[in-house]
């Protein structure tokens, strides 16, 4: 079981998302990232190397993992068109 830690700016990201999409994102975090973030995530490349993404419809959850302490750090949540440029 992995622990989820949110960056402070993620709360601001969540306020921009509609409640129905927000519910889907929260379920994805609870079901996929808590159980196995390595299996469900896709590694990012180039200047975002070391981070992973989880696709939830048109939204992306950008996170990093610490295997030693079993923690998932959620860095950014946003729409796919601009989430990568705002990290």
MOQUITA-V601055 format. One record per backbone hydrogen bond with DSSP energy under -0.5 kcal/mol. NH is the residue of the N-H (numbers start at 1). CO is the residue of the C=O. E is the energy in kcal/mol with one decimal. If there is no record, write none. Layout:
# MOQUITA-V601055
nh: <NH,NH>
co: <CO,CO>
e: <E,E>
This chain:
# MOQUITA-V601055
nh: <2,3,5,7,10,11,12,13,14,15,16,16,17,22,23,24,25,26,27,28,29,30,31,32,33,34,36,37,40,41,42,44,48,49,50,51,52,53,54,56,59,60,61,62,62,63,64,66,67,70,71,72,73,73,74,74,75,75,76,78,80,82,83,86,87>
co: <34,70,72,74,7,8,8,9,10,11,12,13,14,18,19,20,21,22,23,24,25,26,27,28,28,29,32,33,36,37,53,51,45,46,44,48,63,42,61,59,56,78,54,60,76,52,73,71,65,66,66,3,64,71,5,72,62,73,62,60,58,79,79,82,84>
e: <-2.6,-2.2,-3.0,-2.4,-1.8,-1.0,-0.5,-1.6,-2.3,-1.1,-0.6,-1.0,-1.1,-2.6,-1.9,-1.3,-2.4,-2.5,-2.1,-2.1,-2.2,-2.5,-2.7,-2.6,-1.1,-1.6,-2.6,-0.7,-1.8,-1.2,-2.3,-2.7,-2.0,-1.5,-0.6,-1.9,-3.4,-2.1,-1.8,-2.9,-2.1,-2.8,-2.2,-0.6,-3.2,-2.6,-2.0,-2.5,-0.5,-1.1,-1.6,-3.4,-3.0,-0.5,-2.7,-0.7,-2.5,-0.6,-1.6,-1.9,-2.8,-1.3,-1.6,-0.8,-0.8>
